[in-house]
Amino acid sequence: RVLKGKLKMYLELSARIGGEVGEQAEMVRSAFQAQHEFLVMASRHKIPKRAVLEQLLRAISDEVSKAQEFCDSHSDSRHDNQLFNQLKAVREGCGCTGWVTVSPRAPAYVKEMGDQAMFYGNRVLRQFKGKDETPFYTAHYSR
């Protein structure tokens, strides 16, 4: 449902904005695709030992790290980059994919990640009020 709904809208809007936002969105897509594959596999098997579980979660973690590192690598030019707040909002929000590791507190964890992303998302709304980037924020952070 996420892959075909809100995430799809976010990816389409990010592609329309293009550049660094579009690049980072593809990394987020890969993270959610890896999580989807993990959840499908997990629904068919018993919980593995911790070491095996960590190995299975590595694909998600690696993709999230790519999206976060992408933002970090562009933060030096924060004052020159008008899209910095969008990159930062996504950086903070994509950590929500870690919910599978914090049972039974997953809802609180996802809310915390969303709140962190919202800080930068609100900056996007103020910075680009009435422009193409406003739906970007709405697509990525609607709950």
SERO-4910 file (N, C-alpha, C, O; in steps of 0.05 Angstrom, whole numbers):
BEGIN
 pado doro    nc1    nc2    nc3   cac1   cac2   cac3    cc1    cc2    cc3    oc1    oc2    oc3
  Arg    A     16    -24      0      0      0      0     17     25      0     11     44    -14
  Val    A     38     25     16     56     49     17     70     53    -10     72     75    -19
  Leu    A     80     31    -21     95     33    -46     78     44    -69     89     57    -87
  Lys    A     52     38    -69     35     47    -91     19     72    -84      5     82   -101
  Gly    A     21     82    -60      6    105    -51     23    130    -47     32    142    -66
  Lys    A     27    136    -22     42    161    -14     70    160    -25     80    181    -33
  Leu    A     83    138    -23    111    137    -33    112    142    -63    130    156    -73
  Lys    A     93    131    -78     93    135   -107     89    165   -113    103    175   -131
  Met    A     71    178    -99     67    207   -103     92    223    -97    100    240   -112
  Tyr    A    105    216    -74    130    229    -67    151    225    -88    165    244    -96
  Leu    A    154    201    -99    174    196   -120    168    211   -145    186    222   -158
  Glu    A    142    213   -153    135    228   -177    141    257   -174    152    270   -192
  Leu    A    134    269   -151    140    297   -146    169    302   -145    179    323   -154
  Ser    A    184    284   -133    213    288   -130    226    287   -158    245    302   -163
  Ala    A    216    269   -175    227    267   -202    221    293   -217    238    302   -233
  Arg    A    198    304   -212    191    330   -225    209    352   -216    217    369   -232
  Ile    A    215    353   -190    234    373   -180    261    368   -191    276    386   -199
  Gly    A    269    342   -192    294    334   -205    318    340   -188    317    345   -164
  Gly    A    341    338   -202    367    344   -189    372    327   -165    367    303   -165
  Glu    A    382    340   -144    389    325   -119    365    313   -106    367    291    -94
  Val    A    342    326   -107    318    316    -95    310    290   -108    302    270    -95
  Gly    A    311    290   -135    304    266   -150    323    243   -145    315    220   -142
  Glu    A    349    249   -143    369    229   -137    365    216   -110    365    192   -107
  Gln    A    360    233    -90    356    223    -63    330    206    -61    329    186    -47
  Ala    A    310    214    -76    284    200    -76    288    171    -86    275    153    -76
  Glu    A    305    167   -106    311    140   -116    323    123    -94    318     99    -93
  Met    A    340    135    -77    352    121    -55    331    113    -35    331     91    -23
  Val    A    312    131    -30    290    125    -11    272    103    -23    264     85     -9
  Arg    A    267    104    -49    252     82    -62    265     56    -58    252     36    -52
  Ser    A    291     55    -61    306     30    -57    304     20    -29    302     -4    -24
  Ala    A    304     38     -9    302     30     19    274     18     24    272     -2     38
  Phe    A    253     31     14    226     20     18    222     -6      3    207    -23     13
  Gln    A    234     -9    -20    232    -34    -35    246    -56    -19    236    -78    -18
  Ala    A    269    -50     -8    284    -70      8    267    -77     33    266   -101     41
  Gln    A    254    -58     45    237    -63     68    213    -80     60    206    -99     75
  His    A    201    -74     37    179    -91     28    188   -120     24    173   -138     33
  Glu    A    210   -124     12    220   -151      8    226   -165     34    220   -189     37
  Phe    A    236   -150     54    241   -162     80    214   -170     93    212   -191    104
  Leu    A    194   -152     92    168   -158    104    154   -182     91    142   -198    105
  Val    A    156   -184     65    145   -207     52    158   -233     62    145   -252     68
  Met    A    185   -232     63    199   -256     72    193   -261    102    189   -285    109
  Ala    A    192   -241    118    186   -244    146    158   -256    151    154   -270    171
  Ser    A    140   -249    134    112   -259    138    110   -289    132     90   -302    139
  Arg    A    131   -300    120    131   -329    113    149   -346    130    149   -371    127
  His    A    163   -334    149    182   -349    165    180   -341    194    169   -320    201
  Lys    A    192   -358    212    194   -351    240    216   -331    244    233   -328    227
  Ile    A    216   -318    267    236   -298    273    264   -312    275    266   -331    291
  Pro    A    283   -304    260    309   -317    261    326   -307    285    318   -289    299
  Lys    A    348   -320    288    367   -311    309    376   -283    303    375   -274    280
  Arg    A    385   -269    324    392   -241    321    413   -236    299    410   -217    283
  Ala    A    434   -252    297    454   -248    277    443   -250    249    451   -235    231
  Val    A    425   -269    245    413   -273    218    394   -250    212    394   -239    190
  Leu    A    379   -241    232    361   -218    229    377   -193    221    368   -178    203
  Glu    A    399   -188    235    415   -165    228    425   -166    199    425   -145    185
  Gln    A    432   -189    190    441   -192    162    418   -187    143    422   -174    122
  Leu    A    394   -196    150    371   -192    132    363   -162    131    354   -153    110
  Leu    A    367   -148    153    360   -120    154    381   -101    142    376    -77    137
  Arg    A    404   -113    136    426    -97    125    419    -83     99    428    -60     94
  Ala    A    404    -96     82    396    -84     56    381    -58     60    385    -38     47
  Ile    A    362    -59     79    347    -34     86    365    -13     97    365     10     88
  Ser    A    381    -21    116    400     -2    129    419     11    109    424     35    110
  Asp    A    429     -5     91    448      5     71    435     26     53    447     46     47
  Glu    A    410     21     44    396     40     27    389     66     42    392     88     31
  Val    A    381     64     67    375     87     83    401    103     87    400    128     85
  Ser    A    422     90     92    448    103     96    456    119     71    467    141     73
  Lys    A    451    108     48    458    121     23    442    148     21    454    169     14
  Ala    A    416    147     27    400    171     25    409    192     46    410    216     40
  Gln    A    416    183     70    425    201     91    453    213     84    457    237     88
  Glu    A    471    196     75    497    205     68    496    225     44    513    243     42
  Phe    A    477    220     26    474    238      3    468    266     13    480    286      3
  Cys    A    450    268     32    444    294     44    468    306     57    475    329     53
  Asp    A    482    290     73    505    300     88    527    310     69    540    330     74
  Ser    A    530    296     46    550    305     27    543    331     13    561    344      1
  His    A    518    339     14    509    364      2    505    386     22    496    408     15
  Ser    A    510    380     48    504    400     69    525    422     70    520    443     81
  Asp    A    548    418     59    569    438     59    560    463     43    569    485     48
  Ser    A    543    458     23    534    480      6    506    489     14    491    499     -3
  Arg    A    500    486     39    473    492     49    463    520     41    440    523     34
  His    A    480    539     43    472    567     36    468    571      7    453    589     -2
  Asp    A    481    555    -10    478    557    -39    456    538    -50    447    542    -72
  Asn    A    447    519    -34    429    499    -43    401    505    -33    395    502     -9
  Gln    A    384    514    -51    356    521    -43    340    496    -35    319    499    -23
  Leu    A    349    473    -43    335    448    -37    346    434    -12    338    411     -6
  Phe    A    363    447      3    376    435     26    355    425     46    357    403     56
  Asn    A    334    441     52    314    433     72    299    408     63    291    392     80
  Gln    A    294    405     37    281    381     27    299    357     31    290    336     40
  Leu    A    324    360     25    343    338     28    345    330     58    345    306     65
  Lys    A    346    350     75    348    345    103    323    332    115    324    315    132
  Ala    A    299    341    106    274    330    115    273    300    108    264    284    124
  Val    A    281    293     84    281    265     76    302    250     91    297    227     99
  Arg    A    325    262     96    345    249    112    335    241    139    339    218    148
  Glu    A    321    259    152    311    254    179    287    233    178    285    216    195
  Gly    A    271    235    158    247    219    156    251    190    148    237    172    156
  Cys    A    271    185    131    275    158    120    284    139    142    284    114    137
  Gly    A    293    149    164    300    131    187    276    116    197    279     96    213
  Cys    A    252    124    190    228    110    199    227     81    190    213     64    202
  Thr    A    243     74    170    244     46    161    255     27    183    253      3    181
  Gly    A    268     39    203    279     23    225    258     13    245    265      0    265
  Trp    A    232     19    240    211     11    258    211    -19    263    203    -28    284
  Val    A    220    -35    244    220    -64    247    239    -74    269    237    -97    277
  Thr    A    256    -57    278    276    -65    298    269    -56    326    283    -62    345
  Val    A    247    -41    330    240    -30    356    214    -40    367    201    -26    382
  Ser    A    207    -64    360    182    -76    371    185    -77    402    206    -85    412
  Pro    A    164    -71    416    137    -64    409    132    -34    407    109    -25    406
  Arg    A    153    -18    406    150     12    407    150     24    378    156     47    375
  Ala    A    144      8    358    146     18    331    129     43    325    140     61    313
  Pro    A    104     44    334     89     69    328    102     94    339    103    115    326
  Ala    A    112     93    364    125    116    376    151    123    361    157    146    357
  Tyr    A    165    103    352    190    107    337    184    122    311    198    141    304
  Val    A    164    112    296    157    124    270    148    153    275    155    171    259
  Lys    A    132    158    295    123    185    301    147    203    307    148    226    297
  Glu    A    167    194    322    190    210    328    206    216    303    215    239    299
  Met    A    209    197    285    223    202    260    208    223    243    220    241    231
  Gly    A    181    220    243    165    239    228    167    267    239    167    287    224
  Asp    A    167    269    266    170    295    278    196    309    271    198    333    267
  Gln    A    218    293    271    244    304    263    244    314    234    255    335    229
  Ala    A    231    299    217    230    307    189    212    332    186    217    349    169
  Met    A    191    333    202    173    355    200    186    382    205    178    403    194
  Phe    A    206    383    222    221    407    228    231    420    202    227    444    197
  Tyr    A    244    403    185    254    413    160    232    416    139    233    434    122
  Gly    A    212    399    141    189    401    122    175    427    125    166    439    106
  Asn    A    172    437    150    159    463    154    175    485    142    164    505    133
  Arg    A    202    482    142    219    502    129    213    502     99    213    523     86
  Val    A    209    478     88    203    476     59    177    491     53    176    506     34
  Leu    A    157    486     70    132    500     65    134    530     66    122    544     49
  Arg    A    150    540     84    154    569     86    170    579     62    165    600     51
  Gln    A    191    564     55    210    573     34    196    573      6    201    591    -10
  Phe    A    180    553      1    169    549    -26    138    552    -26    125    539    -42
  Lys    A    127    567     -9     98    570     -7     86    576    -35     93    595    -48
  Gly    A     67    558    -43     53    561    -68     68    551    -92     59    555   -115
  Lys    A     91    539    -89    107    529   -111    106    498   -112     93    486    -95
  Asp    A    119    486   -132    119    457   -135    128    441   -111    120    418   -107
  Glu    A    146    453    -95    158    438    -73    138    434    -50    143    416    -33
  Thr    A    117    449    -48     98    445    -26     84    418    -28     82    404     -7
  Pro    A     75    409    -51     64    381    -52     84    360    -45     78    339    -35
  Phe    A    110    366    -51    131    347    -44    131    341    -14    131    318     -5
  Tyr    A    130    362      2    129    359     31    104    344     39    105    326     56
  Thr    A     81    351     28     56    339     36     57    309     29     47    293     45
  Ala    A     68    302      6     69    274     -1     88    258     17     81    235     24
  His    A    110    269     24    129    255     40    121    252     69    128    232     82
  Tyr    A    107    271     80    102    272    109     74    269    118     68    270    142
  Ser    A     55    264    100     28    261    108     25    235    124     38    215    117
  Arg    A     10    236    145      8    213    163    -19    200    161    -25    180    174
***
